[in-house]
Amino acid sequence: MIAERNVDGQCHLCLQGALTIDEVTAVLAEADHRVRAADCTLDLAEVTTLDSAAVSLVLALLRASQASGRRLSLINAPASFSSLASLYGVDSLLVESLTTHVQH
């Protein structure tokens, strides 16, 4: 589900596999304390499948990191993630709040 790597002294959380309604509760439970404890990068490069729950997960992790005074960056977000964020009208919130790099 999550592989944690230390990249340049920062927390790098690489989400792996499916990121759908069936998996997000477990991922949130595993990642929440990490994004509260340190500035983190959330890497979606190894996500194979996602649905709207993935957008909800990223928003929840963003809220958790901000509540703790931490920063969260999002990298390698697939185009389908960006499309879902746009569909639900939260793309501008994510762009304003996260350092994002979208995978094409």
HELIX and SHEET records of a PDB file:
HELIX    1   1 VAL A   24  ALA A   37  1                                  14    
HELIX    2   2 SER A   52  ALA A   67  1                                  16    
HELIX    3   3 ALA A   79  LEU A   87  1                                   9    
HELIX    4   4 ASP A   91  SER A   97  1                                   7    
SHEET    1   A 5 ILE A   2  VAL A   7  0                                        
SHEET    2   A 5 GLN A  10  LEU A  19 -1                                        
SHEET    3   A 5 CYS A  40  LEU A  50  1                                        
SHEET    4   A 5 LEU A  72  ALA A  77  1                                        
SHEET    5   A 5 THR A  99  VAL A 102  1                                        
END                                                                             
